[in-house]
Amino acid sequence: MENQQQNMTGSWQLNCPVEIPAETDRVTLAHGEGGRLSRKLIQERIVSVLKNECLEVSGDAARLPRIAGSLALTTDSFVVSPLFFPGGDIGSLAVYGTVNDLAVSGARPLWLTLSLIIEEGFPLLILDRVLQSLAEAASSTAVKIVAGDTKVVPRGAVDGLFINTAGVGELTEPVPPGPEFLAEHDELVVSGPIGQHGIAVLAAREELQFDPLPHSDCGSLLKAVEQLRGALGDRICCIRDATRGGVAAVLQEWAESSGLTLSIDERRVPVSPGVRGMSELLGLDPLHIANEGTMLIAVRQGAGHEAVSVLQTLSKTADARVIGIVKARGVAPVTVKRTLGPEQPLHDPLGSPLPRIC
């Protein structure tokens, strides 16, 4: 029994910044059955950390104030492995990922819901650490977590902890019209170095001994989007955070929606030395690697350098670059001019080279 408990502790300890004693309290199936332990878990460990007037009511639904504008709604699930990685964890990832989806859609994030699916035996110390990180991310983006749910499943049914969120925001004018309104000569801008999140998660998962360790770009894009929209207004056509599938996936989706060819120059795309080195070593293309705090922006002809100037005033987006242009549909939906060689098609991979990264 003692050896089994030590093995359990070791498996949960991976990359967690909190030292977990073998005798620590753990989540049991009874924590998810709606009784005394469920109420204790929710009130003492969740609501007490995420406290606000909506959660204090403890009803079946949050009562939200009326707003004047139209609403945007998004939902996401987070299954990252490991739960902690350089630059973030599943808690901050869940908040920033949801907030960023609302921000790039033209909305001011207001409210989030939070659902936790917890594996039996999960250490309560780690749950506390995730919830604290989640609360800090929510506070930094001024969003309220107003409703949620907690389920506990038998050991082995999930990998520790899965999180599901829904986010609601108020659309603010002018809302970017979207990729179907792209036109020839529109310019493509990336907000910073690409591939950092996927490489950071991979390095943590495989315990790769790199010095320094790659850090995820996990963070809020809210301020960057607000300043960009304030400066460029209706000259912004579309914005997307380049998460799963990376920049390449966003380009493919935009090309499909617009019927045009999106062409980028690899030499202009910012890539950190650490990500470039690991990508070359592992045979990966940074354009296909996930980000969690980097976005792609399409702006009207002539507005690219102004967009970069605005973004470079913020530390989060200081390495923004114009990386390409929109052209009439050619032989491929997306093309890339490599560092060495001619322009060539940029294809989608059949599957993710790095699964379980968000």
C-alpha positions as CSV (number, residue, x, y, z in Angstrom):
1,M,0.0,0.0,0.0
2,E,2.8,2.4,0.9
3,N,4.6,1.7,-2.4
4,Q,1.3,2.3,-4.3
5,Q,0.8,5.6,-2.6
6,Q,4.4,6.7,-3.4
7,N,3.9,5.7,-7.1
8,M,0.7,7.8,-7.2
9,T,2.5,10.8,-5.7
10,G,5.3,10.5,-8.2
11,S,3.0,10.4,-11.2
12,W,1.2,13.6,-10.0
13,Q,4.4,15.4,-9.1
14,L,5.5,15.7,-12.7
15,N,6.3,19.4,-13.4
16,C,4.0,20.6,-10.5
17,P,5.6,23.5,-8.6
18,V,4.1,22.3,-5.4
19,E,5.8,19.5,-3.4
20,I,3.2,16.8,-2.7
21,P,3.6,14.7,0.5
22,A,2.6,11.1,0.1
23,E,0.0,11.4,2.8
24,T,-1.8,14.4,1.2
25,D,-5.6,14.5,0.9
26,R,-7.0,13.4,-2.4
27,V,-10.2,13.7,-4.4
28,T,-12.5,10.8,-3.9
29,L,-15.6,9.7,-5.8
30,A,-17.7,11.0,-2.9
31,H,-16.5,14.5,-3.8
32,G,-18.6,14.3,-6.9
33,E,-21.8,12.7,-5.5
34,G,-23.6,15.9,-4.5
35,G,-23.4,15.3,-0.7
36,R,-21.4,16.9,2.1
37,L,-18.0,16.3,0.6
38,S,-19.2,17.8,-2.7
39,R,-20.4,21.0,-1.0
40,K,-17.2,21.2,1.1
41,L,-15.1,20.9,-2.1
42,I,-17.1,23.5,-4.0
43,Q,-17.5,26.0,-1.1
44,E,-14.1,25.7,0.6
45,R,-11.8,25.1,-2.4
46,I,-13.5,26.5,-5.5
47,V,-15.9,29.3,-4.6
48,S,-13.6,30.7,-1.9
49,V,-10.9,31.2,-4.5
50,L,-13.1,32.4,-7.4
51,K,-15.5,34.3,-5.2
52,N,-17.8,36.9,-6.7
53,E,-21.5,37.9,-6.2
54,C,-22.7,35.5,-8.9
55,L,-21.1,32.4,-7.3
56,E,-22.2,33.3,-3.8
57,V,-25.9,32.7,-4.8
58,S,-25.2,29.0,-5.4
59,G,-28.2,28.6,-7.8
60,D,-28.6,26.4,-10.8
61,A,-27.9,29.3,-13.1
62,A,-26.0,32.6,-12.9
63,R,-28.2,35.8,-13.0
64,L,-26.4,38.2,-15.2
65,P,-27.0,41.9,-15.7
66,R,-28.5,43.3,-18.9
67,I,-26.0,44.7,-21.5
68,A,-26.7,47.0,-24.4
69,G,-24.8,45.3,-27.2
70,S,-24.8,41.9,-29.0
71,L,-23.2,38.9,-27.4
72,A,-20.4,36.6,-28.4
73,L,-20.3,33.1,-27.0
74,T,-17.4,30.6,-27.1
75,T,-16.7,27.2,-25.5
76,D,-13.5,25.2,-25.1
77,S,-12.1,22.2,-23.4
78,F,-8.5,21.8,-22.0
79,V,-6.8,18.4,-21.7
80,V,-3.1,19.5,-21.7
81,S,-0.5,17.0,-20.6
82,P,1.3,17.7,-18.3
83,L,-0.9,20.0,-16.3
84,F,2.0,22.3,-15.5
85,F,4.6,23.5,-18.1
86,P,7.1,26.4,-18.3
87,G,5.1,29.6,-18.6
88,G,1.7,28.3,-17.5
89,D,-0.6,25.5,-16.4
90,I,-4.1,24.1,-17.2
91,G,-5.7,26.8,-15.0
92,S,-4.2,29.9,-16.7
93,L,-4.5,28.2,-20.1
94,A,-8.3,27.7,-19.6
95,V,-8.9,31.3,-18.8
96,Y,-6.5,32.9,-21.3
97,G,-7.6,30.5,-24.1
98,T,-11.3,31.4,-23.6
99,V,-10.6,35.2,-23.2
100,N,-8.5,35.2,-26.3
101,D,-11.2,33.5,-28.4
102,L,-13.6,36.3,-27.4
103,A,-11.1,39.1,-27.9
104,V,-10.1,38.1,-31.4
105,S,-13.8,37.7,-32.3
106,G,-14.4,41.4,-31.6
107,A,-15.8,41.0,-28.1
108,R,-15.1,42.4,-24.7
109,P,-14.9,39.3,-22.4
110,L,-17.4,39.5,-19.5
111,W,-18.2,36.1,-18.0
112,L,-16.9,32.6,-17.9
113,T,-18.3,29.2,-16.8
114,L,-16.0,26.6,-15.4
115,S,-16.5,22.8,-15.4
116,L,-13.9,20.5,-13.8
117,I,-13.7,16.8,-14.5
118,I,-11.4,15.3,-11.9
119,E,-9.9,11.9,-11.6
120,E,-10.3,10.0,-8.4
121,G,-7.1,10.2,-6.4
122,F,-6.2,13.6,-7.7
123,P,-4.2,15.5,-5.0
124,L,-6.2,18.4,-3.5
125,L,-2.9,20.4,-3.2
126,I,-2.6,20.4,-7.0
127,L,-6.2,21.3,-7.4
128,D,-5.7,24.3,-5.1
129,R,-2.7,25.3,-7.2
130,V,-4.6,25.1,-10.5
131,L,-7.6,27.0,-9.0
132,Q,-5.3,29.8,-7.7
133,S,-3.7,30.1,-11.1
134,L,-7.1,30.2,-12.7
135,A,-8.3,32.9,-10.4
136,E,-5.2,35.1,-11.0
137,A,-5.7,34.8,-14.8
138,A,-9.4,35.8,-14.4
139,S,-8.5,38.7,-12.3
140,S,-5.8,39.9,-14.7
141,T,-8.4,39.9,-17.6
142,A,-11.3,41.3,-15.5
143,V,-13.6,38.4,-16.3
144,K,-15.9,36.8,-13.7
145,I,-16.4,33.1,-13.4
146,V,-20.1,33.0,-12.8
147,A,-21.2,29.4,-12.9
148,G,-19.7,25.9,-13.1
149,D,-19.8,22.2,-12.4
150,T,-17.6,19.6,-10.8
151,K,-17.6,15.9,-11.7
152,V,-15.3,13.1,-10.2
153,V,-14.7,10.0,-12.4
154,P,-13.0,6.7,-11.5
155,R,-9.3,6.4,-11.5
156,G,-8.0,6.0,-15.1
157,A,-11.1,7.6,-16.8
158,V,-9.3,10.9,-17.3
159,D,-5.7,12.0,-17.0
160,G,-5.9,13.9,-13.7
161,L,-7.9,16.9,-14.6
162,F,-9.9,18.2,-17.6
163,I,-11.4,21.7,-17.8
164,N,-14.3,22.9,-19.9
165,T,-15.2,26.6,-20.2
166,A,-17.8,28.8,-21.9
167,G,-17.1,32.5,-22.4
168,V,-19.5,35.3,-23.0
169,G,-18.5,38.8,-24.2
170,E,-20.1,41.9,-25.6
171,L,-19.3,42.7,-29.2
172,T,-17.9,46.1,-29.8
173,E,-17.9,48.0,-33.1
174,P,-16.4,47.8,-35.6
175,V,-16.4,44.0,-35.4
176,P,-13.8,42.5,-37.8
177,P,-15.9,41.2,-40.8
178,G,-14.0,37.9,-41.1
179,P,-11.9,36.0,-43.7
180,E,-14.7,35.8,-46.3
181,F,-14.1,39.5,-46.8
182,L,-10.4,39.3,-47.5
183,A,-9.2,41.0,-50.7
184,E,-6.1,40.9,-52.9
185,H,-3.1,42.8,-51.4
186,D,-4.4,42.6,-47.8
187,E,-1.5,42.1,-45.5
188,L,-0.8,39.4,-42.9
189,V,0.7,40.2,-39.5
190,V,1.8,37.8,-36.7
191,S,1.9,39.2,-33.2
192,G,5.1,37.5,-32.0
193,P,7.4,34.4,-32.1
194,I,5.5,31.3,-33.1
195,G,5.5,27.7,-31.8
196,Q,6.4,28.5,-28.2
197,H,3.5,26.8,-26.5
198,G,3.7,23.5,-28.3
199,I,7.4,23.2,-27.8
200,A,7.2,24.1,-24.1
201,V,4.6,21.5,-23.5
202,L,6.6,18.9,-25.4
203,A,9.7,19.6,-23.5
204,A,7.9,19.3,-20.2
205,R,6.1,16.1,-21.2
206,E,9.2,14.3,-22.4
207,E,11.4,15.9,-19.7
208,L,13.8,17.1,-22.3
209,Q,17.0,18.6,-20.8
210,F,17.2,22.0,-22.6
211,D,18.9,25.0,-21.0
212,P,17.1,27.3,-20.9
213,L,13.8,25.5,-21.1
214,P,11.4,26.8,-23.8
215,H,8.5,28.8,-22.2
216,S,4.9,28.9,-23.4
217,D,3.5,32.1,-24.7
218,C,0.3,31.3,-22.7
219,G,-1.2,34.7,-21.9
220,S,-3.9,37.3,-22.6
221,L,-4.1,39.0,-26.0
222,L,-6.9,41.3,-24.8
223,K,-4.9,44.5,-24.4
224,A,-3.1,44.0,-27.7
225,V,-6.4,43.4,-29.5
226,E,-8.0,46.4,-27.9
227,Q,-5.1,48.8,-28.9
228,L,-5.0,47.3,-32.4
229,R,-8.7,47.8,-33.0
230,G,-8.6,51.3,-31.5
231,A,-5.8,52.3,-33.9
232,L,-6.9,50.6,-37.1
233,G,-10.7,50.3,-36.8
234,D,-12.3,48.9,-39.9
235,R,-9.0,48.4,-41.6
236,I,-8.8,45.1,-39.7
237,C,-10.3,42.3,-41.7
238,C,-9.9,39.3,-39.3
239,I,-8.0,38.1,-36.3
240,R,-7.4,34.6,-35.0
241,D,-5.3,33.2,-32.1
242,A,-3.1,30.5,-33.7
243,T,-3.7,27.6,-31.3
244,R,-3.9,24.0,-32.5
245,G,-2.4,23.6,-35.9
246,G,-0.5,26.9,-35.5
247,V,-0.2,29.7,-38.0
248,A,-0.5,27.2,-40.9
249,A,-4.0,26.1,-39.7
250,V,-5.3,29.7,-39.5
251,L,-4.0,30.4,-43.0
252,Q,-5.7,27.3,-44.4
253,E,-9.0,28.3,-42.9
254,W,-8.8,31.8,-44.1
255,A,-7.8,30.7,-47.6
256,E,-10.8,28.3,-47.7
257,S,-13.2,31.0,-46.6
258,S,-11.9,33.7,-49.0
259,G,-11.1,31.7,-52.1
260,L,-7.8,33.5,-52.3
261,T,-4.2,32.5,-51.8
262,L,-2.4,33.5,-48.6
263,S,1.3,33.8,-49.2
264,I,3.9,34.2,-46.4
265,D,7.7,34.6,-46.3
266,E,9.4,32.3,-43.9
267,R,12.3,34.7,-43.4
268,R,9.9,37.3,-41.9
269,V,8.2,34.9,-39.4
270,P,9.6,35.4,-35.9
271,V,10.8,32.2,-34.3
272,S,12.9,32.1,-31.1
273,P,16.3,30.3,-31.3
274,G,15.0,27.6,-28.8
275,V,11.9,26.8,-30.8
276,R,13.9,26.8,-34.1
277,G,16.6,24.5,-32.6
278,M,14.1,22.0,-31.1
279,S,12.0,22.0,-34.3
280,E,15.0,21.3,-36.5
281,L,16.1,18.5,-34.1
282,L,12.7,16.9,-34.0
283,G,11.8,17.5,-37.7
284,L,8.9,19.8,-36.9
285,D,7.8,23.0,-38.8
286,P,7.2,25.9,-36.4
287,L,4.3,27.0,-38.7
288,H,2.4,23.9,-37.6
289,I,3.1,24.2,-33.8
290,A,0.5,25.5,-31.4
291,N,0.5,28.9,-29.7
292,E,-1.5,30.2,-26.8
293,G,-0.7,33.9,-26.8
294,T,0.1,34.6,-30.4
295,M,-2.4,35.8,-33.1
296,L,-2.5,36.2,-36.8
297,I,-4.1,39.5,-38.2
298,A,-5.2,40.4,-41.7
299,V,-5.3,44.1,-42.4
300,R,-6.1,46.1,-45.5
301,Q,-3.4,47.0,-48.0
302,G,-0.9,49.5,-46.5
303,A,-2.0,49.0,-42.9
304,G,0.5,46.3,-42.0
305,H,3.4,48.4,-40.8
306,E,1.0,50.6,-38.7
307,A,-0.4,47.4,-37.1
308,V,3.1,46.2,-36.3
309,S,4.0,49.6,-34.7
310,V,0.9,49.5,-32.5
311,L,1.7,45.9,-31.4
312,Q,5.3,46.6,-30.7
313,T,4.4,49.1,-28.0
314,L,3.4,46.2,-25.8
315,S,5.8,43.7,-24.3
316,K,3.5,40.8,-25.1
317,T,3.6,41.6,-28.9
318,A,6.9,43.4,-29.1
319,D,8.2,41.1,-31.9
320,A,5.2,41.5,-34.2
321,R,6.0,41.3,-37.9
322,V,4.3,41.6,-41.4
323,I,4.8,38.1,-42.8
324,G,2.8,37.9,-46.0
325,I,0.1,39.1,-48.4
326,V,-3.2,38.0,-49.9
327,K,-3.1,37.1,-53.6
328,A,-5.5,35.9,-56.3
329,R,-6.1,32.1,-56.0
330,G,-3.1,30.3,-57.5
331,V,-2.0,26.7,-57.5
332,A,-2.3,26.4,-53.7
333,P,-4.5,28.0,-51.0
334,V,-1.4,28.8,-48.9
335,T,2.1,29.2,-50.0
336,V,5.4,29.9,-48.2
337,K,8.7,31.2,-49.5
338,R,11.2,29.2,-47.6
339,T,14.6,30.6,-46.4
340,L,16.2,28.6,-49.2
341,G,14.4,27.8,-52.3
342,P,11.3,29.0,-54.3
343,E,7.8,29.6,-53.1
344,Q,6.0,26.3,-52.4
345,P,2.6,25.1,-51.1
346,L,2.1,25.0,-47.3
347,H,0.0,21.9,-46.6
348,D,-1.9,21.0,-43.5
349,P,-0.5,18.0,-41.6
350,L,-2.9,15.0,-41.5
351,G,-2.8,15.1,-37.7
352,S,-1.3,17.1,-34.9
353,P,2.5,16.5,-34.5
354,L,2.0,17.4,-30.8
355,P,-1.2,16.1,-29.3
356,R,-2.6,17.1,-25.9
357,I,-1.2,20.6,-25.9
358,C,-4.3,22.6,-24.9
